[in-house]
């Protein structure tokens, strides 16, 4: 028996009252339209991930008035950082707990923002909930694995069909070292990763027929990514041959900036990256930047130096990606340095906070914010 739980944590109008003053103050202080307003003039959308709660000063919350003000000023689309993943939605094999995500999508809709669904299946075993790693697939493993994945996608897809217009159906199933498709207890029980991929996308199409279906991964434009990108291309080509209903490639865009002149970095990377994107759109896929931020671990500690390098490097990357009119969405993986996941996941050796996002830890726009604005404004119209 599947159980759906739902807790209404936001009193009617509570968030609006909490954040309206902060949002007005920010807009008046900057005196210019937000990033999504700029994006809309080119047929684009700008947005960000958002998370449910705070743990000390480490996590951002849409209920934090200062952070919510950034979202409401600059974003036209949101995505849950963690609250739509199996770890959050599936406490066990029989239960769906959507209460936190339900409140997040309610908030987005109340503010006139769209919502993405990330992700229907993250095919990386270290990101599985513990119970899934230990799951007993019984006497007929293929039947049980098929039931488990189908049940999840059907339940979540149908629950939010019409409210979520874009789903990351499968996340990170290509090995970043070899380019081969990853395997797991789920895919092995099903008969292989291709069978898992086909089932996931076809089930998502049936559950949410009008939604954009995305394959999302972190292949990047930095050197050494050739086998990874080739593996993604091979998978996308196989999708077309098998009739897999995938619409879009999600470019996570967790980019790394090296400690050398931007022109040299870009000159070394642009050609291969354009060749990769050319092949993707040549197969008829759309593009989306789904998780943009900048890792500055290789840069010196001086803030002005870091900010300039980050802004220049990001502008070059965004200009290249936005030159493809098949790309419609640009989402930052967080709006404020105070809450970036990188401080915990990939800390600098000198322990200085990362300068990874458009706003600093005091919620003030940085050169990266300006670079994003300029890239959006200069993009070809869609």
C-alpha positions, -999 to 999 in steps of 0.1 A, spaced: 0 0 0 15 34 -10 11 62 15 13 99 5 18 124 34 14 161 31 20 188 58 10 223 52 39 242 67 33 277 52 4 297 66 -15 315 39 3 346 29 30 340 56 59 339 32 46 369 13 44 390 44 78 378 55 97 385 22 79 414 6 98 441 25 132 424 18 124 420 -19 113 456 -23 144 469 -6 167 448 -28 150 459 -60 151 495 -50 188 492 -39 198 478 -72 174 499 -94 174 475 -123 153 445 -135 162 411 -122 180 384 -141 148 366 -152 134 399 -165 165 403 -186 163 367 -198 127 370 -208 136 397 -234 156 370 -252 131 342 -248 150 327 -220 143 319 -183 167 323 -154 162 304 -121 179 287 -92 178 257 -70 163 262 -35 163 240 -4 139 234 24 156 243 56 186 257 73 211 238 94 230 265 113 243 289 86 249 261 61 217 257 41 195 281 23 157 281 27 130 297 7 115 307 40 145 329 48 134 364 38 167 376 26 172 345 4 136 345 -8 140 381 -19 168 370 -42 146 343 -57 117 365 -62 137 393 -77 158 372 -101 141 339 -108 114 327 -131 119 290 -124 130 270 -93 143 235 -87 145 216 -54 181 211 -45 174 178 -27 137 176 -18 125 159 -50 152 131 -49 145 96 -38 164 102 -5 138 128 4 106 115 -13 111 78 -4 118 70 32 112 34 24 100 11 -4 63 16 3 61 53 13 60 86 -6 66 116 16 60 148 -5 53 172 22 84 194 19 84 195 -19 47 202 -19 52 233 1 81 244 -22 60 241 -54 31 259 -36 55 287 -29 69 288 -64 34 290 -79 23 316 -55 52 338 -67 46 331 -104 76 309 -108 77 275 -126 92 244 -110 115 217 -124 115 182 -111 150 169 -102 152 140 -104 130 110 -111 160 86 -108 196 94 -98 215 64 -112 245 66 -89 246 41 -62 262 64 -36 231 86 -40 206 58 -34 187 57 -2 200 30 21 168 9 17 172 8 -21 208 -5 -19 196 -33 4 163 -40 -14 153 -76 -19 142 -81 -55 128 -115 -48 123 -145 -71 117 -124 -101 142 -94 -99 132 -79 -133 95 -78 -124 103 -62 -90 128 -37 -103 103 -27 -131 75 -23 -106 97 -2 -82 109 22 -108 75 24 -126 56 30 -94 79 59 -84 78 77 -118 41 71 -123 32 83 -88 54 114 -88 48 122 -125 10 120 -123 10 139 -89 27 169 -105 17 166 -141 7 200 -153 25 217 -124 61 206 -133 68 213 -169 104 198 -170 117 166 -153 152 154 -150 141 118 -157 175 102 -152 205 119 -136 242 109 -140 241 74 -155 273 79 -177 306 71 -159 327 102 -159 360 83 -163 351 58 -190 320 70 -207 303 37 -201 268 34 -187 267 29 -149 251 -2 -134 234 -7 -101 213 -33 -84 183 -18 -100 196 -18 -136 211 -53 -132 178 -67 -119 161 -51 -149 184 -66 -174 208 -37 -180 211 0 -179 196 6 -213 164 -13 -202 163 10 -171 167 41 -192 140 31 -217 116 23 -190 122 55 -171 117 78 -201 87 59 -215 70 58 -181 77 95 -175 62 104 -209 30 84 -201 27 99 -166 34 135 -177 28 137 -215 32 174 -219 64 178 -198 99 183 -211 119 151 -204 156 157 -197 187 136 -193 209 155 -168 247 151 -163 278 170 -153 301 165 -183 319 198 -186 340 218 -209 372 215 -189 401 193 -203 400 156 -197 363 152 -202 365 137 -237 356 101 -228 327 114 -206 313 136 -234 317 107 -259 297 84 -236 269 109 -233 268 113 -271 267 76 -276 238 73 -252 219 101 -268 224 86 -302 212 52 -290 181 70 -275 172 82 -310 177 47 -325 155 31 -299 128 58 -298 134 69 -262 114 101 -256 142 123 -243 138 160 -253 167 178 -237 202 174 -224 207 190 -191 242 206 -188 248 208 -150 276 234 -155 295 230 -123 324 246 -139 360 250 -126 381 280 -132 419 276 -135 445 300 -123 456 313 -157 442 340 -181 406 334 -192 415 337 -229 440 309 -226 415 286 -208 387 294 -232 410 290 -262 419 255 -250 383 244 -243 359 262 -267 364 241 -298 358 207 -282 328 221 -262 312 235 -293 318 203 -312 300 184 -284 271 208 -283 269 208 -321 264 170 -321 238 171 -293 216 197 -311 223 180 -345 204 150 -331 174 172 -324 179 177 -287 173 209 -268 198 221 -241 193 235 -206 218 248 -181 205 231 -150 230 236 -121 254 265 -128 280 275 -103 318 281 -103 344 262 -83 373 286 -75 396 262 -56 425 268 -80 424 306 -76 443 327 -50 424 338 -19 422 375 -28 385 382 -34 389 409 -61 412 385 -81 389 356 -77 357 376 -85 372 390 -117 385 356 -129 352 339 -121 331 366 -139 353 365 -170 354 327 -172 317 324 -166 308 350 -192 328 332 -218 311 299 -209 276 313 -209 282 332 -241 291 300 -259 262 280 -245 237 308 -250 247 311 -287 227 279 -292 190 289 -295 180 254 -285 189 264 -249 160 281 -231 168 277 -193 197 288 -172 195 278 -135 221 286 -109 228 260 -82 222 285 -55 220 323 -55 242 332 -25 277 322 -14 266 318 22 247 286 12 267 271 -17 271 233 -14 307 236 -26 319 249 8 311 214 21 316 192 -9 348 207 -23 363 232 2 393 253 -7 426 243 9 429 277 25 394 273 40 382 306 24 346 304 14 339 298 -23 327 327 -44 306 304 -65 272 321 -70 258 355 -81 255 370 -46 280 371 -18 274 359 18 259 393 26 234 390 -2 251 416 -24 256 411 -61 291 403 -73 309 406 -107 295 371 -114 260 386 -112 269 412 -137 285 386 -160 253 365 -160 232 396 -167 254 406 -196 254 371 -211 216 369 -209 212 403 -224 236 395 -253 221 361 -261 204 357 -295 166 359 -293 147 326 -291 
